[in-house]
Amino acid sequence: MAVCWTSAAKRYTRRLAVLMTVYLILLFIAVWLFRHDQVSGPLAWPLAIAPALPVIGVFWAVMRFIVEEKDEFIRMLIVRQCLVATGFCLTVMTIWEFLQNFELVAQGNGGFGAAFFWFMGLGVGAIYNKITMGTAGTLA
Amino acid sequence: MKNRLKVLRAERDWSQQDLATALEVSRQSVNAIETGRYDPSLPLAFRIADVFGLAIEEIFQRD
């Protein structure tokens, strides 16, 4: 089935492309500076947070997509995707935390935090939509 | 909720895309409504009724 590109979906895709580009640039800068010991003290805090900002921007873009989408069926698919993604992320993180609490897996997350699993959950939500509604939706 | 969208569309020789364009929604929306996977909101049901020139209850019926 062809993907439906409403004007809201096109705006979401453009925003996503911009935010992901900014994310890669900020991540590269932050990693390079920390690895080469170019930053320390109070400046390290905003630099460490900088790559998180475009990721937070993606959450904003998804919420704007829900608000701006005029097609009620497509909007429902996006909301379902987000609900599945939230449930998936919370489930994975909760299980992971308990495994860490009982020292069955190592501490730390190796760079795979809640946002990573939420975005993975969007993919799971798309599959769920495809199976139950016949179409995946336009997120992820 | 049952509906007569497919029959009404066939009577007018409209494709799903034709109806979607008239309703200003995606073809996926028309397909989901037609196959009973999605029940439209009341405003969209009124728009569907207007496009076919019928009352809502002539298009949608209880299961």
N, CA and C atoms of all chains as a GROMACS GRO file, in nm:
protein
  609
    1MET      N    1   0.084  -0.120   0.000
    1MET     CA    2   0.000   0.000   0.000
    1MET      C    3   0.088   0.125   0.000
    2ALA      N    4   0.053   0.220  -0.084
    2ALA     CA    5   0.134   0.342  -0.094
    2ALA      C    6   0.127   0.422   0.035
    3VAL      N    7   0.240   0.485   0.068
    3VAL     CA    8   0.244   0.568   0.187
    3VAL      C    9   0.169   0.698   0.156
    4CYS      N   10   0.086   0.741   0.251
    4CYS     CA   11   0.009   0.863   0.231
    4CYS      C   12   0.092   0.983   0.277
    5TRP      N   13   0.122   1.076   0.188
    5TRP     CA   14   0.201   1.194   0.223
    5TRP      C   15   0.109   1.314   0.230
    6THR      N   16   0.049   1.336   0.344
    6THR     CA   17  -0.031   1.456   0.363
    6THR      C   18   0.066   1.572   0.382
    7SER      N   19   0.014   1.696   0.378
    7SER     CA   20   0.102   1.812   0.396
    7SER      C   21   0.166   1.810   0.536
    8ALA      N   22   0.091   1.762   0.636
    8ALA     CA   23   0.148   1.751   0.771
    8ALA      C   24   0.261   1.648   0.774
    9ALA      N   25   0.244   1.539   0.700
    9ALA     CA   26   0.348   1.435   0.694
    9ALA      C   27   0.475   1.489   0.627
   10LYS      N   28   0.455   1.570   0.522
   10LYS     CA   29   0.571   1.630   0.455
   10LYS      C   30   0.645   1.724   0.549
   11ARG      N   31   0.569   1.805   0.625
   11ARG     CA   32   0.633   1.896   0.721
   11ARG      C   33   0.709   1.817   0.828
   12TYR      N   34   0.648   1.709   0.876
   12TYR     CA   35   0.713   1.624   0.977
   12TYR      C   36   0.844   1.568   0.922
   13THR      N   37   0.841   1.521   0.798
   13THR     CA   38   0.961   1.462   0.738
   13THR      C   39   1.072   1.567   0.724
   14ARG      N   40   1.034   1.688   0.683
   14ARG     CA   41   1.134   1.796   0.670
   14ARG      C   42   1.194   1.828   0.807
   15ARG      N   43   1.109   1.842   0.908
   15ARG     CA   44   1.156   1.872   1.044
   15ARG      C   45   1.249   1.761   1.094
   16LEU      N   46   1.209   1.637   1.067
   16LEU     CA   47   1.289   1.522   1.112
   16LEU      C   48   1.427   1.525   1.046
   17ALA      N   49   1.432   1.555   0.917
   17ALA     CA   50   1.559   1.560   0.844
   17ALA      C   51   1.651   1.668   0.902
   18VAL      N   52   1.594   1.785   0.928
   18VAL     CA   53   1.673   1.896   0.985
   18VAL      C   54   1.724   1.858   1.124
   19LEU      N   55   1.635   1.806   1.209
   19LEU     CA   56   1.672   1.773   1.347
   19LEU      C   57   1.777   1.662   1.352
   20MET      N   58   1.764   1.562   1.264
   20MET     CA   59   1.863   1.454   1.264
   20MET      C   60   1.999   1.502   1.215
   21THR      N   61   1.997   1.596   1.119
   21THR     CA   62   2.124   1.654   1.071
   21THR      C   63   2.191   1.731   1.184
   22VAL      N   64   2.113   1.814   1.254
   22VAL     CA   65   2.167   1.891   1.368
   22VAL      C   66   2.219   1.796   1.476
   23TYR      N   67   2.144   1.687   1.499
   23TYR     CA   68   2.185   1.587   1.600
   23TYR      C   69   2.322   1.529   1.568
   24LEU      N   70   2.340   1.488   1.441
   24LEU     CA   71   2.468   1.427   1.402
   24LEU      C   72   2.583   1.526   1.416
   25ILE      N   73   2.559   1.651   1.378
   25ILE     CA   74   2.664   1.754   1.389
   25ILE      C   75   2.700   1.776   1.537
   26LEU      N   76   2.598   1.796   1.622
   26LEU     CA   77   2.624   1.822   1.764
   26LEU      C   78   2.688   1.702   1.833
   27LEU      N   79   2.644   1.582   1.795
   27LEU     CA   80   2.701   1.460   1.854
   27LEU      C   81   2.848   1.448   1.816
   28PHE      N   82   2.879   1.475   1.690
   28PHE     CA   83   3.018   1.467   1.643
   28PHE      C   84   3.105   1.568   1.719
   29ILE      N   85   3.057   1.691   1.730
   29ILE     CA   86   3.133   1.796   1.801
   29ILE      C   87   3.154   1.758   1.947
   30ALA      N   88   3.046   1.714   2.014
   30ALA     CA   89   3.056   1.682   2.157
   30ALA      C   90   3.152   1.564   2.180
   31VAL      N   91   3.138   1.459   2.101
   31VAL     CA   92   3.224   1.341   2.118
   31VAL      C   93   3.370   1.379   2.092
   32TRP      N   94   3.392   1.456   1.987
   32TRP     CA   95   3.531   1.496   1.953
   32TRP      C   96   3.593   1.578   2.066
   33LEU      N   97   3.519   1.674   2.118
   33LEU     CA   98   3.572   1.762   2.223
   33LEU      C   99   3.599   1.685   2.353
   34PHE      N  100   3.505   1.595   2.389
   34PHE     CA  101   3.526   1.517   2.513
   34PHE      C  102   3.642   1.418   2.498
   35ARG      N  103   3.651   1.355   2.382
   35ARG     CA  104   3.758   1.255   2.362
   35ARG      C  105   3.896   1.320   2.362
   36HIS      N  106   3.901   1.442   2.316
   36HIS     CA  107   4.030   1.512   2.309
   36HIS      C  108   4.052   1.605   2.429
   37ASP      N  109   3.970   1.585   2.533
   37ASP     CA  110   3.985   1.663   2.658
   37ASP      C  111   3.990   1.813   2.633
   38GLN      N  112   3.904   1.858   2.541
   38GLN     CA  113   3.903   2.000   2.506
   38GLN      C  114   3.805   2.080   2.592
   39VAL      N  115   3.730   2.010   2.676
   39VAL     CA  116   3.628   2.081   2.754
   39VAL      C  117   3.623   2.024   2.896
   40SER      N  118   3.602   2.113   2.992
   40SER     CA  119   3.588   2.068   3.131
   40SER      C  120   3.513   2.177   3.208
   41GLY      N  121   3.481   2.150   3.333
   41GLY     CA  122   3.413   2.248   3.416
   41GLY      C  123   3.269   2.270   3.374
   42PRO      N  124   3.216   2.388   3.404
   42PRO     CA  125   3.074   2.416   3.377
   42PRO      C  126   3.036   2.405   3.229
   43LEU      N  127   3.130   2.433   3.139
   43LEU     CA  128   3.102   2.427   2.995
   43LEU      C  129   3.070   2.284   2.948
   44ALA      N  130   3.120   2.187   3.024
   44ALA     CA  131   3.097   2.047   2.985
   44ALA      C  132   2.948   2.011   2.991
   45TRP      N  133   2.878   2.077   3.083
   45TRP     CA  134   2.735   2.043   3.100
   45TRP      C  135   2.650   2.078   2.978
   46PRO      N  136   2.651   2.203   2.931
   46PRO     CA  137   2.572   2.233   2.811
   46PRO      C  138   2.620   2.157   2.688
   47LEU      N  139   2.750   2.128   2.681
   47LEU     CA  140   2.801   2.052   2.566
   47LEU      C  141   2.748   1.908   2.568
   48ALA      N  142   2.742   1.849   2.687
   48ALA     CA  143   2.692   1.712   2.700
   48ALA      C  144   2.542   1.706   2.668
   49ILE      N  145   2.472   1.814   2.703
   49ILE     CA  146   2.326   1.816   2.681
   49ILE      C  147   2.293   1.850   2.535
   50ALA      N  148   2.382   1.920   2.466
   50ALA     CA  149   2.353   1.969   2.331
   50ALA      C  150   2.298   1.862   2.235
   51PRO      N  151   2.357   1.741   2.226
   51PRO     CA  152   2.302   1.641   2.132
   51PRO      C  153   2.161   1.595   2.171
   52ALA      N  154   2.124   1.613   2.299
   52ALA     CA  155   1.990   1.571   2.343
   52ALA      C  156   1.882   1.666   2.288
   53LEU      N  157   1.921   1.792   2.262
   53LEU     CA  158   1.821   1.891   2.223
   53LEU      C  159   1.749   1.856   2.092
   54PRO      N  160   1.822   1.819   1.984
   54PRO     CA  161   1.749   1.779   1.862
   54PRO      C  162   1.665   1.653   1.880
   55VAL      N  163   1.706   1.563   1.971
   55VAL     CA  164   1.625   1.444   2.000
   55VAL      C  165   1.493   1.487   2.064
   56ILE      N  166   1.503   1.582   2.158
   56ILE     CA  167   1.382   1.638   2.219
   56ILE      C  168   1.299   1.707   2.110
   57GLY      N  169   1.369   1.768   2.015
   57GLY     CA  170   1.301   1.832   1.901
   57GLY      C  171   1.219   1.732   1.820
   58VAL      N  172   1.269   1.609   1.810
   58VAL     CA  173   1.193   1.506   1.737
   58VAL      C  174   1.063   1.475   1.811
   59PHE      N  175   1.068   1.470   1.944
   59PHE     CA  176   0.944   1.449   2.021
   59PHE      C  177   0.845   1.562   1.989
   60TRP      N  178   0.898   1.686   1.984
   60TRP     CA  179   0.813   1.802   1.950
   60TRP      C  180   0.755   1.784   1.810
   61ALA      N  181   0.839   1.741   1.714
   61ALA     CA  182   0.794   1.725   1.575
   61ALA      C  183   0.681   1.621   1.565
   62VAL      N  184   0.694   1.513   1.643
   62VAL     CA  185   0.590   1.410   1.642
   62VAL      C  186   0.459   1.468   1.698
   63MET      N  187   0.470   1.544   1.807
   63MET     CA  188   0.348   1.602   1.866
   63MET      C  189   0.286   1.705   1.771
   64ARG      N  190   0.370   1.783   1.701
   64ARG     CA  191   0.318   1.880   1.603
   64ARG      C  192   0.247   1.805   1.489
   65PHE      N  193   0.302   1.691   1.451
   65PHE     CA  194   0.242   1.610   1.345
   65PHE      C  195   0.100   1.570   1.385
   66ILE      N  196   0.085   1.528   1.511
   66ILE     CA  197  -0.048   1.487   1.559
   66ILE      C  198  -0.143   1.607   1.555
   67VAL      N  199  -0.095   1.723   1.597
   67VAL     CA  200  -0.179   1.843   1.602
   67VAL      C  201  -0.216   1.890   1.460
   68GLU      N  202  -0.119   1.884   1.368
   68GLU     CA  203  -0.138   1.943   1.235
   68GLU      C  204  -0.208   1.849   1.136
   69GLU      N  205  -0.205   1.717   1.162
   69GLU     CA  206  -0.263   1.622   1.068
   69GLU      C  207  -0.416   1.639   1.063
   70LYS      N  208  -0.467   1.667   0.945
   70LYS     CA  209  -0.612   1.693   0.930
   70LYS      C  210  -0.692   1.564   0.906
   71ASP      N  211  -0.624   1.462   0.854
   71ASP     CA  212  -0.691   1.336   0.824
   71ASP      C  213  -0.705   1.256   0.955
   72GLU      N  214  -0.831   1.240   1.001
   72GLU     CA  215  -0.851   1.182   1.134
   72GLU      C  216  -0.805   1.037   1.144
   73PHE      N  217  -0.815   0.961   1.035
   73PHE     CA  218  -0.771   0.822   1.038
   73PHE      C  219  -0.618   0.814   1.049
   74ILE      N  220  -0.549   0.895   0.970
   74ILE     CA  221  -0.403   0.899   0.976
   74ILE      C  222  -0.358   0.946   1.115
   75ARG      N  223  -0.429   1.047   1.169
   75ARG     CA  224  -0.397   1.098   1.302
   75ARG      C  225  -0.411   0.986   1.407
   76MET      N  226  -0.516   0.905   1.393
   76MET     CA  227  -0.536   0.795   1.486
   76MET      C  228  -0.421   0.693   1.476
   77LEU      N  229  -0.375   0.668   1.353
   77LEU     CA  230  -0.263   0.575   1.336
   77LEU      C  231  -0.137   0.626   1.406
   78ILE      N  232  -0.112   0.758   1.394
   78ILE     CA  233   0.006   0.817   1.459
   78ILE      C  234  -0.005   0.804   1.611
   79VAL      N  235  -0.124   0.834   1.664
   79VAL     CA  236  -0.144   0.826   1.810
   79VAL      C  237  -0.123   0.682   1.858
   80ARG      N  238  -0.177   0.586   1.782
   80ARG     CA  239  -0.158   0.444   1.818
   80ARG      C  240  -0.010   0.408   1.817
   81GLN      N  241   0.061   0.458   1.714
   81GLN     CA  242   0.205   0.431   1.706
   81GLN      C  243   0.278   0.485   1.829
   82CYS      N  244   0.242   0.608   1.868
   82CYS     CA  245   0.306   0.670   1.985
   82CYS      C  246   0.273   0.594   2.113
   83LEU      N  247   0.150   0.546   2.127
   83LEU     CA  248   0.112   0.470   2.246
   83LEU      C  249   0.188   0.339   2.254
   84VAL      N  250   0.199   0.271   2.140
   84VAL     CA  251   0.275   0.145   2.136
   84VAL      C  252   0.422   0.173   2.167
   85ALA      N  253   0.475   0.282   2.109
   85ALA     CA  254   0.616   0.318   2.132
   85ALA      C  255   0.641   0.345   2.280
   86THR      N  256   0.550   0.417   2.343
   86THR     CA  257   0.565   0.449   2.486
   86THR      C  258   0.560   0.321   2.571
   87GLY      N  259   0.466   0.235   2.541
   87GLY     CA  260   0.454   0.108   2.614
   87GLY      C  261   0.577   0.021   2.593
   88PHE      N  262   0.626   0.014   2.469
   88PHE     CA  263   0.744  -0.066   2.437
   88PHE      C  264   0.866  -0.014   2.512
   89CYS      N  265   0.885   0.119   2.508
   89CYS     CA  266   1.001   0.182   2.573
   89CYS      C  267   0.997   0.159   2.724
   90LEU      N  268   0.882   0.184   2.786
   90LEU     CA  269   0.870   0.166   2.931
   90LEU      C  270   0.894   0.020   2.970
   91THR      N  271   0.843  -0.072   2.889
   91THR     CA  272   0.861  -0.215   2.919
   91THR      C  273   1.008  -0.254   2.914
   92VAL      N  274   1.076  -0.213   2.805
   92VAL     CA  275   1.218  -0.248   2.790
   92VAL      C  276   1.300  -0.186   2.902
   93MET      N  277   1.277  -0.058   2.930
   93MET     CA  278   1.358   0.011   3.031
   93MET      C  279   1.332  -0.045   3.172
   94THR      N  280   1.207  -0.081   3.200
   94THR     CA  281   1.174  -0.137   3.332
   94THR      C  282   1.243  -0.271   3.352
   95ILE      N  283   1.232  -0.358   3.250
   95ILE     CA  284   1.297  -0.490   3.261
   95ILE      C  285   1.448  -0.473   3.275
   96TRP      N  286   1.505  -0.385   3.194
   96TRP     CA  287   1.650  -0.360   3.195
   96TRP      C  288   1.696  -0.312   3.334
   97GLU      N  289   1.618  -0.219   3.392
   97GLU     CA  290   1.654  -0.167   3.525
   97GLU      C  291   1.653  -0.276   3.632
   98PHE      N  292   1.552  -0.364   3.624
   98PHE     CA  293   1.548  -0.472   3.724
   98PHE      C  294   1.663  -0.570   3.705
   99LEU      N  295   1.696  -0.597   3.580
   99LEU     CA  296   1.811  -0.685   3.553
   99LEU      C  297   1.939  -0.623   3.608
  100GLN      N  298   1.951  -0.490   3.597
  100GLN     CA  299   2.068  -0.420   3.652
  100GLN      C  300   2.064  -0.420   3.805
  101ASN      N  301   1.943  -0.399   3.860
  101ASN     CA  302   1.931  -0.397   4.007
  101ASN      C  303   1.977  -0.528   4.069
  102PHE      N  304   1.948  -0.640   4.002
  102PHE     CA  305   1.989  -0.771   4.053
  102PHE      C  306   2.124  -0.815   3.995
  103GLU      N  307   2.192  -0.719   3.931
  103GLU     CA  308   2.328  -0.739   3.880
  103GLU      C  309   2.340  -0.856   3.783
  104LEU      N  310   2.234  -0.875   3.703
  104LEU     CA  311   2.239  -0.980   3.600
  104LEU      C  312   2.294  -0.925   3.468
  105VAL      N  313   2.282  -0.794   3.451
  105VAL     CA  314   2.344  -0.728   3.334
  105VAL      C  315   2.427  -0.611   3.386
  106ALA      N  316   2.521  -0.566   3.302
  106ALA     CA  317   2.613  -0.459   3.344
  106ALA      C  318   2.539  -0.327   3.361
  107GLN      N  319   2.596  -0.241   3.447
  107GLN     CA  320   2.542  -0.106   3.464
  107GLN      C  321   2.570  -0.025   3.337
  108GLY      N  322   2.498   0.089   3.324
  108GLY     CA  323   2.515   0.172   3.204
  108GLY      C  324   2.428   0.122   3.091
  109ASN      N  325   2.414   0.203   2.987
  109ASN     CA  326   2.326   0.162   2.876
  109ASN      C  327   2.396   0.158   2.741
  110GLY      N  328   2.527   0.182   2.741
  110GLY     CA  329   2.602   0.173   2.616
  110GLY      C  330   2.554   0.270   2.510
  111GLY      N  331   2.490   0.377   2.554
  111GLY     CA  332   2.442   0.478   2.459
  111GLY      C  333   2.300   0.453   2.410
  112PHE      N  334   2.240   0.340   2.451
  112PHE     CA  335   2.102   0.310   2.409
  112PHE      C  336   2.006   0.347   2.522
  113GLY      N  337   1.957   0.470   2.518
  113GLY     CA  338   1.870   0.520   2.624
  113GLY      C  339   1.723   0.506   2.588
  114ALA      N  340   1.640   0.574   2.666
  114ALA     CA  341   1.495   0.566   2.649
  114ALA      C  342   1.452   0.611   2.509
  115ALA      N  343   1.514   0.720   2.458
  115ALA     CA  344   1.475   0.771   2.326
  115ALA      C  345   1.495   0.666   2.218
  116PHE      N  346   1.606   0.594   2.226
  116PHE     CA  347   1.635   0.490   2.126
  116PHE      C  348   1.522   0.386   2.122
  117PHE      N  349   1.481   0.342   2.243
  117PHE     CA  350   1.378   0.238   2.248
  117PHE      C  351   1.240   0.294   2.212
  118TRP      N  352   1.218   0.424   2.237
  118TRP     CA  353   1.091   0.485   2.195
  118TRP      C  354   1.084   0.490   2.042
  119PHE      N  355   1.194   0.527   1.979
  119PHE     CA  356   1.195   0.530   1.832
  119PHE      C  357   1.180   0.389   1.775
  120MET      N  358   1.243   0.290   1.840
  120MET     CA  359   1.222   0.151   1.798
  120MET      C  360   1.075   0.113   1.814
  121GLY      N  361   1.015   0.163   1.923
  121GLY     CA  362   0.874   0.136   1.949
  121GLY      C  363   0.782   0.192   1.841
  122LEU      N  364   0.824   0.303   1.778
  122LEU     CA  365   0.745   0.357   1.667
  122LEU      C  366   0.739   0.255   1.553
  123GLY      N  367   0.850   0.186   1.533
  123GLY     CA  368   0.853   0.081   1.430
  123GLY      C  369   0.761  -0.034   1.467
  124VAL      N  370   0.761  -0.072   1.595
  124VAL     CA  371   0.671  -0.178   1.643
  124VAL      C  372   0.526  -0.132   1.625
  125GLY      N  373   0.500  -0.004   1.655
  125GLY     CA  374   0.366   0.052   1.639
  125GLY      C  375   0.320   0.051   1.495
  126ALA      N  376   0.414   0.076   1.403
  126ALA     CA  377   0.381   0.073   1.260
  126ALA      C  378   0.341  -0.068   1.218
  127ILE      N  379   0.413  -0.168   1.270
  127ILE     CA  380   0.380  -0.308   1.238
  127ILE      C  381   0.243  -0.343   1.296
  128TYR      N  382   0.218  -0.297   1.420
  128TYR     CA  383   0.088  -0.321   1.485
  128TYR      C  384  -0.025  -0.258   1.402
  129ASN      N  385  -0.003  -0.134   1.356
  129ASN     CA  386  -0.104  -0.068   1.271
  129ASN      C  387  -0.127  -0.147   1.142
  130LYS      N  388  -0.019  -0.192   1.082
  130LYS     CA  389  -0.028  -0.265   0.954
  130LYS      C  390  -0.112  -0.393   0.972
  131ILE      N  391  -0.086  -0.464   1.084
  131ILE     CA  392  -0.156  -0.590   1.109
  131ILE      C  393  -0.303  -0.566   1.141
  132THR      N  394  -0.332  -0.466   1.225
  132THR     CA  395  -0.468  -0.447   1.275
  132THR      C  396  -0.552  -0.352   1.190
  133MET      N  397  -0.487  -0.255   1.121
  133MET     CA  398  -0.563  -0.155   1.047
  133MET      C  399  -0.537  -0.160   0.896
  134GLY      N  400  -0.445  -0.244   0.854
  134GLY     CA  401  -0.419  -0.260   0.711
  134GLY      C  402  -0.321  -0.158   0.653
  135THR      N  403  -0.281  -0.060   0.732
  135THR     CA  404  -0.183   0.038   0.686
  135THR      C  405  -0.098   0.082   0.806
  136ALA      N  406   0.029   0.114   0.778
  136ALA     CA  407   0.123   0.136   0.887
  136ALA      C  408   0.114   0.277   0.945
  137GLY      N  409   0.070   0.373   0.867
  137GLY     CA  410   0.077   0.513   0.911
  137GLY      C  411   0.199   0.577   0.850
  138THR      N  412   0.231   0.697   0.894
  138THR     CA  413   0.338   0.771   0.827
  138THR      C  414   0.457   0.802   0.915
  139LEU      N  415   0.452   0.763   1.043
  139LEU     CA  416   0.568   0.782   1.129
  139LEU      C  417   0.664   0.665   1.112
  140ALA      N  418   0.793   0.692   1.120
  140ALA     CA  419   0.898   0.590   1.120
  140ALA      C  420   0.905   0.506   0.994
  141MET      N  421  -1.990  -0.100   1.320
  141MET     CA  422  -2.090  -0.028   1.238
  141MET      C  423  -2.076  -0.071   1.092
  142LYS      N  424  -2.189  -0.110   1.031
  142LYS     CA  425  -2.186  -0.147   0.889
  142LYS      C  426  -2.203  -0.022   0.804
  143ASN      N  427  -2.157  -0.030   0.680
  143ASN     CA  428  -2.180   0.084   0.590
  143ASN      C  429  -2.196   0.036   0.447
  144ARG      N  430  -2.256   0.125   0.363
  144ARG     CA  431  -2.283   0.091   0.223
  144ARG      C  432  -2.190   0.167   0.128
  145LEU      N  433  -2.075   0.209   0.181
  145LEU     CA  434  -1.985   0.292   0.100
  145LEU      C  435  -1.946   0.226  -0.032
  146LYS      N  436  -1.910   0.098  -0.024
  146LYS     CA  437  -1.860   0.029  -0.144
  146LYS      C  438  -1.968   0.025  -0.252
  147VAL      N  439  -2.090  -0.006  -0.210
  147VAL     CA  440  -2.203  -0.014  -0.305
  147VAL      C  441  -2.233   0.125  -0.363
  148LEU      N  442  -2.239   0.224  -0.277
  148LEU     CA  443  -2.269   0.361  -0.322
  148LEU      C  444  -2.160   0.413  -0.416
  149ARG      N  445  -2.039   0.377  -0.385
  149ARG     CA  446  -1.926   0.418  -0.470
  149ARG      C  447  -1.937   0.350  -0.606
  150ALA      N  448  -1.969   0.221  -0.605
  150ALA     CA  449  -1.979   0.144  -0.730
  150ALA      C  450  -2.093   0.198  -0.817
  151GLU      N  451  -2.204   0.235  -0.754
  151GLU     CA  452  -2.317   0.291  -0.829
  151GLU      C  453  -2.278   0.417  -0.904
  152ARG      N  454  -2.184   0.491  -0.849
  152ARG     CA  455  -2.141   0.618  -0.911
  152ARG      C  456  -2.013   0.600  -0.992
  153ASP      N  457  -1.961   0.475  -0.994
  153ASP     CA  458  -1.837   0.444  -1.066
  153ASP      C  459  -1.720   0.529  -1.014
  154TRP      N  460  -1.716   0.545  -0.883
  154TRP     CA  461  -1.607   0.620  -0.821
  154TRP      C  462  -1.503   0.522  -0.767
  155SER      N  463  -1.377   0.558  -0.780
  155SER     CA  464  -1.272   0.480  -0.714
  155SER      C  465  -1.260   0.527  -0.570
  156GLN      N  466  -1.184   0.452  -0.490
  156GLN     CA  467  -1.160   0.497  -0.352
  156GLN      C  468  -1.089   0.632  -0.352
  157GLN      N  469  -1.000   0.651  -0.450
  157GLN     CA  470  -0.926   0.777  -0.457
  157GLN      C  471  -1.020   0.892  -0.492
  158ASP      N  472  -1.118   0.866  -0.583
  158ASP     CA  473  -1.217   0.970  -0.618
  158ASP      C  474  -1.291   1.017  -0.492
  159LEU      N  475  -1.338   0.919  -0.414
  159LEU     CA  476  -1.412   0.953  -0.292
  159LEU      C  477  -1.321   1.024  -0.191
  160ALA      N  478  -1.196   0.975  -0.180
  160ALA     CA  479  -1.102   1.037  -0.087
  160ALA      C  480  -1.077   1.183  -0.124
  161THR      N  481  -1.064   1.209  -0.254
  161THR     CA  482  -1.042   1.346  -0.300
  161THR      C  483  -1.162   1.434  -0.267
  162ALA      N  484  -1.283   1.382  -0.290
  162ALA     CA  485  -1.406   1.457  -0.260
  162ALA      C  486  -1.417   1.488  -0.110
  163LEU      N  487  -1.369   1.394  -0.028
  163LEU     CA  488  -1.378   1.411   0.118
  163LEU      C  489  -1.257   1.483   0.178
  164GLU      N  490  -1.155   1.504   0.095
  164GLU     CA  491  -1.028   1.564   0.140
  164GLU      C  492  -0.964   1.481   0.251
  165VAL      N  493  -0.964   1.349   0.230
  165VAL     CA  494  -0.894   1.257   0.321
  165VAL      C  495  -0.806   1.165   0.236
  166SER      N  496  -0.728   1.081   0.301
  166SER     CA  497  -0.642   0.987   0.229
  166SER      C  498  -0.724   0.868   0.178
  167ARG      N  499  -0.670   0.800   0.075
  167ARG     CA  500  -0.736   0.681   0.024
  167ARG      C  501  -0.739   0.573   0.133
  168GLN      N  502  -0.634   0.571   0.216
  168GLN     CA  503  -0.630   0.474   0.327
  168GLN      C  504  -0.749   0.492   0.420
  169SER      N  505  -0.789   0.618   0.440
  169SER     CA  506  -0.904   0.647   0.527
  169SER      C  507  -1.031   0.587   0.468
  170VAL      N  508  -1.052   0.610   0.338
  170VAL     CA  509  -1.172   0.557   0.272
  170VAL      C  510  -1.172   0.404   0.280
  171ASN      N  511  -1.055   0.345   0.254
  171ASN     CA  512  -1.044   0.199   0.259
  171ASN      C  513  -1.075   0.146   0.400
  172ALA      N  514  -1.022   0.213   0.501
  172ALA     CA  515  -1.043   0.168   0.640
  172ALA      C  516  -1.191   0.179   0.680
  173ILE      N  517  -1.256   0.286   0.635
  173ILE     CA  518  -1.399   0.304   0.666
  173ILE      C  519  -1.482   0.199   0.592
  174GLU      N  520  -1.451   0.184   0.464
  174GLU     CA  521  -1.527   0.093   0.378
  174GLU      C  522  -1.519  -0.052   0.427
  175THR      N  523  -1.402  -0.091   0.475
  175THR     CA  524  -1.383  -0.230   0.521
  175THR      C  525  -1.423  -0.248   0.667
  176GLY      N  526  -1.474  -0.142   0.730
  176GLY     CA  527  -1.524  -0.152   0.867
  176GLY      C  528  -1.417  -0.152   0.974
  177ARG      N  529  -1.291  -0.122   0.935
  177ARG     CA  530  -1.184  -0.120   1.035
  177ARG      C  531  -1.181   0.011   1.114
  178TYR      N  532  -1.246   0.112   1.059
  178TYR     CA  533  -1.246   0.242   1.126
  178TYR      C  534  -1.384   0.307   1.111
  179ASP      N  535  -1.440   0.350   1.223
  179ASP     CA  536  -1.567   0.423   1.221
  179ASP      C  537  -1.536   0.572   1.219
  180PRO      N  538  -1.588   0.645   1.119
  180PRO     CA  539  -1.555   0.788   1.110
  180PRO      C  540  -1.619   0.868   1.222
  181SER      N  541  -1.560   0.985   1.248
  181SER     CA  542  -1.621   1.078   1.345
  181SER      C  543  -1.752   1.129   1.287
  182LEU      N  544  -1.834   1.190   1.369
  182LEU     CA  545  -1.962   1.244   1.321
  182LEU      C  546  -1.941   1.351   1.212
  183PRO      N  547  -1.846   1.446   1.230
  183PRO     CA  548  -1.825   1.544   1.121
  183PRO      C  549  -1.788   1.478   0.987
  184LEU      N  550  -1.702   1.374   0.992
  184LEU     CA  551  -1.664   1.308   0.866
  184LEU      C  552  -1.782   1.229   0.810
  185ALA      N  553  -1.862   1.168   0.898
  185ALA     CA  554  -1.980   1.094   0.852
  185ALA      C  555  -2.077   1.190   0.782
  186PHE      N  556  -2.092   1.312   0.834
  186PHE     CA  557  -2.178   1.412   0.769
  186PHE      C  558  -2.121   1.451   0.632
  187ARG      N  559  -1.988   1.463   0.623
  187ARG     CA  560  -1.926   1.497   0.495
  187ARG      C  561  -1.949   1.386   0.392
  188ILE      N  562  -1.939   1.261   0.438
  188ILE     CA  563  -1.964   1.147   0.350
  188ILE      C  564  -2.109   1.151   0.301
  189ALA      N  565  -2.199   1.177   0.394
  189ALA     CA  566  -2.342   1.185   0.359
  189ALA      C  567  -2.366   1.296   0.256
  190ASP      N  568  -2.300   1.410   0.275
  190ASP     CA  569  -2.316   1.523   0.183
  190ASP      C  570  -2.265   1.488   0.043
  191VAL      N  571  -2.151   1.419   0.038
  191VAL     CA  572  -2.092   1.382  -0.092
  191VAL      C  573  -2.187   1.290  -0.170
  192PHE      N  574  -2.254   1.197  -0.098
  192PHE     CA  575  -2.345   1.105  -0.166
  192PHE      C  576  -2.487   1.163  -0.176
  193GLY      N  577  -2.513   1.276  -0.112
  193GLY     CA  578  -2.647   1.335  -0.114
  193GLY      C  579  -2.749   1.251  -0.042
  194LEU      N  580  -2.706   1.183   0.064
  194LEU     CA  581  -2.794   1.095   0.141
  194LEU      C  582  -2.788   1.132   0.288
  195ALA      N  583  -2.880   1.075   0.367
  195ALA     CA  584  -2.875   1.092   0.513
  195ALA      C  585  -2.773   0.992   0.569
  196ILE      N  586  -2.717   1.025   0.684
  196ILE     CA  587  -2.616   0.937   0.745
  196ILE      C  588  -2.668   0.795   0.764
  197GLU      N  589  -2.794   0.785   0.810
  197GLU     CA  590  -2.849   0.651   0.838
  197GLU      C  591  -2.875   0.569   0.710
  198GLU      N  592  -2.871   0.636   0.595
  198GLU     CA  593  -2.883   0.561   0.469
  198GLU      C  594  -2.747   0.503   0.427
  199ILE      N  595  -2.642   0.546   0.492
  199ILE     CA  596  -2.506   0.498   0.459
  199ILE      C  597  -2.452   0.406   0.569
  200PHE      N  598  -2.473   0.448   0.695
  200PHE     CA  599  -2.421   0.371   0.809
  200PHE      C  600  -2.536   0.307   0.887
  201GLN      N  601  -2.516   0.179   0.921
  201GLN     CA  602  -2.616   0.109   1.003
  201GLN      C  603  -2.546   0.042   1.121
  202ARG      N  604  -2.626   0.019   1.226
  202ARG     CA  605  -2.573  -0.054   1.342
  202ARG      C  606  -2.540  -0.196   1.300
  203ASP      N  607  -2.443  -0.259   1.371
  203ASP     CA  608  -2.408  -0.400   1.345
  203ASP      C  609  -2.527  -0.489   1.375
   0.00000   0.00000   0.00000
